[in-house]
Amino acid sequence: MSGDLMPREKMLERGPSSLSNDELLAILLRTGSRGESVLELARRLLDLGEGRLGNLFNMSLSRLQREPGIGPGKATGVLAAVELGRRFFREESGCERKSVSSPRMVYDIMVPEMKGLLHEECWVIFLNTHNYLLGKMQLSKGGGCSTVIDIPLVVKAALDRSASALILVHNHPSGDPEPSMADMKETEDLHDACKTLKLALMDHIIFCDGCFYSFSEERRFER
């Protein structure tokens, strides 16, 4: 049996859940390169991302193609698989049909958008009077350590959607969800602006891979 076919044979016999990350990646890559099997190529790509899929999948198309043995076909195949995974999470969550009742639900809503990001992004989630999801919008996309909340933009977007409440979400790529002084100040300013217009700022979630911080759970809004 050819070594390049081993992951495919394993999937056929035992199912996709039996495969390791490098074996799954090898199936996407299909073939190796000169002097390197497809499994070796897959392991080299994973090592490039320090063993984390999030790091690998955050690489641009041009960066992937700079790796020896990775041409346009392999690079686009890997990134297409990532995008399908993200769309699956959005499609299957069903969050738009449920009342948003906990910080954990907010975290789950934002996993497809924020998991594995190496830069900060700030999003706002809009809710109706029954806390059903009206939509979500990216407010800003920052560098490695900061974003800025545009309060007039948030308020206008909420009013345009006839929202009754909103939830702010941003991520900390560092993996530490504790809010900074700037996070607390901007949240307080947004809370005051919403209160003036009879909008409810229900929460501010700081998203990290595997954990989060909730301003409402920590009673930051009780003043």
C-alpha positions in Angstrom: 0.0 0.0 0.0 1.3 3.4 -0.9 2.2 5.6 2.1 0.3 8.5 0.5 -2.9 6.4 0.6 -2.7 5.3 4.2 -4.7 8.2 5.7 -7.4 7.7 3.1 -7.5 3.9 3.8 -7.7 4.6 7.5 -10.6 7.0 7.1 -12.5 4.4 4.9 -12.0 1.7 7.5 -12.4 3.6 10.8 -14.0 7.0 10.0 -12.6 10.5 10.0 -12.6 10.8 13.8 -9.8 8.2 13.9 -7.4 10.3 12.0 -4.8 12.7 13.6 -4.5 16.3 12.5 -1.6 15.5 10.3 -3.4 12.6 8.7 -6.5 14.8 8.0 -4.2 17.5 6.6 -2.5 15.0 4.4 -5.8 14.0 2.8 -6.4 17.7 1.9 -2.9 18.0 0.5 -3.3 14.7 -1.5 0.4 14.4 -2.5 3.8 15.1 -1.1 6.7 16.9 -2.8 10.1 15.8 -4.1 11.8 13.8 -1.4 8.9 14.3 1.1 5.8 12.2 1.7 2.4 13.8 2.0 2.4 13.0 5.8 5.8 14.6 6.2 4.6 17.7 4.3 1.5 17.8 6.5 3.6 17.6 9.7 5.9 20.3 8.4 2.9 22.6 7.9 1.6 21.9 11.4 5.1 22.6 12.8 5.0 25.9 11.0 1.9 26.7 13.0 3.5 25.5 16.2 1.2 22.6 16.2 -1.9 24.7 16.4 -4.5 24.5 13.6 -5.6 28.1 14.4 -2.1 29.4 13.6 -1.9 27.4 10.4 -5.3 28.5 9.2 -4.6 32.1 9.9 -1.9 32.1 7.3 -2.6 33.9 4.1 -2.7 32.2 0.7 0.6 33.9 -0.3 2.3 32.7 2.9 1.3 29.1 2.5 2.5 29.1 -1.1 5.9 30.2 0.0 6.4 26.9 1.7 8.3 24.3 -0.5 5.9 21.8 -2.0 2.8 24.0 -1.5 1.5 25.4 -4.7 -1.8 27.2 -5.4 -3.8 24.0 -5.5 -2.7 22.7 -2.0 -2.9 26.2 -0.4 -6.4 26.9 -1.7 -7.6 23.4 -0.7 -6.5 23.9 2.9 -8.1 27.4 3.1 -11.3 26.1 1.5 -11.6 23.4 4.2 -11.2 26.1 6.9 -13.9 28.2 5.4 -16.3 25.3 5.1 -15.7 24.6 8.8 -16.5 28.2 9.7 -19.7 28.1 7.6 -20.7 24.8 9.2 -20.6 26.4 12.7 -22.6 29.4 11.5 -25.2 27.2 9.9 -25.6 24.6 12.7 -25.6 26.9 15.7 -29.3 27.8 15.4 -28.6 30.8 17.7 -30.8 33.1 15.7 -33.8 31.0 16.7 -33.1 31.1 20.4 -33.2 33.7 23.1 -29.7 34.7 24.0 -29.7 33.9 27.7 -26.1 33.4 28.9 -22.5 34.6 28.2 -21.8 31.0 27.1 -24.3 31.3 24.3 -22.6 34.6 23.2 -19.3 32.8 23.2 -20.6 30.0 21.1 -22.2 32.5 18.6 -18.8 34.1 18.1 -16.6 31.0 17.9 -16.8 30.9 14.0 -15.7 34.5 13.8 -13.1 34.7 16.5 -11.5 31.4 17.2 -7.8 31.3 16.4 -7.4 35.0 15.6 -4.0 36.5 16.0 -5.2 40.1 16.1 -8.0 41.9 18.0 -11.5 42.3 16.5 -14.5 44.0 18.1 -18.0 42.9 17.2 -21.5 43.9 18.4 -24.5 41.5 18.7 -28.0 43.1 18.3 -31.0 41.7 20.1 -34.7 42.4 20.1 -37.0 42.8 23.1 -37.1 39.0 23.7 -33.3 38.8 23.3 -33.5 37.0 20.0 -30.6 37.6 17.7 -31.2 40.3 15.1 -27.7 40.3 13.7 -24.0 40.9 14.4 -21.5 43.4 13.0 -17.8 43.8 13.0 -16.9 47.2 14.4 -13.1 47.2 14.1 -10.1 45.0 13.3 -6.9 45.9 15.1 -3.3 44.8 15.4 -2.0 42.3 17.9 -3.1 44.0 21.1 -5.8 46.7 20.7 -9.1 47.8 19.1 -11.2 50.9 19.5 -14.9 51.0 20.2 -16.7 53.6 18.0 -19.6 54.4 20.3 -21.6 56.6 17.8 -21.3 53.8 15.2 -22.5 51.2 17.7 -25.5 53.2 18.8 -26.5 54.2 15.2 -26.3 50.5 14.0 -28.5 49.4 17.0 -31.1 52.1 16.2 -31.1 51.3 12.5 -31.9 47.6 13.3 -34.6 48.6 15.9 -32.6 46.7 18.5 -33.6 46.8 22.1 -30.3 45.5 23.5 -26.8 44.8 22.4 -23.7 42.8 23.5 -20.2 43.8 22.8 -17.6 41.2 22.0 -13.9 41.5 21.5 -11.0 39.1 21.7 -7.6 39.0 23.4 -5.1 37.0 21.2 -2.8 36.8 24.3 -5.2 34.2 25.8 -5.8 36.3 29.0 -9.4 37.3 29.1 -9.0 39.8 32.0 -10.1 43.3 30.9 -7.6 46.1 30.6 -8.2 49.6 32.0 -9.1 50.7 28.5 -11.6 47.9 28.1 -13.3 48.9 31.3 -13.4 52.6 30.4 -14.8 52.1 26.9 -17.4 49.7 28.2 -18.5 52.2 30.8 -18.8 54.9 28.2 -20.8 52.7 25.9 -23.0 51.6 28.8 -23.8 55.3 29.6 -24.5 56.1 25.9 -26.9 53.2 25.6 -28.7 54.1 28.8 -29.3 57.6 27.6 -31.1 56.2 24.4 -33.0 53.5 26.4 -30.8 50.7 24.9 -29.6 47.9 27.1 -25.9 47.0 27.0 -26.5 43.5 28.3 -22.8 42.3 28.4 -19.3 42.8 27.1 -17.6 39.4 26.4 -13.8 39.2 26.1 -13.2 36.2 23.9 -10.2 33.9 24.1 -9.7 30.4 22.7 -11.2 28.2 25.4 -12.3 30.8 27.9 -14.0 34.2 28.2 -14.7 37.1 30.6 -18.2 38.4 31.0 -18.8 41.9 32.4 -22.3 41.0 33.4 -21.2 37.8 35.3 -18.6 39.9 37.1 -21.2 42.5 37.9 -19.3 45.3 36.2 -22.5 47.0 35.2 -23.7 47.4 38.7 -22.8 50.9 39.8 
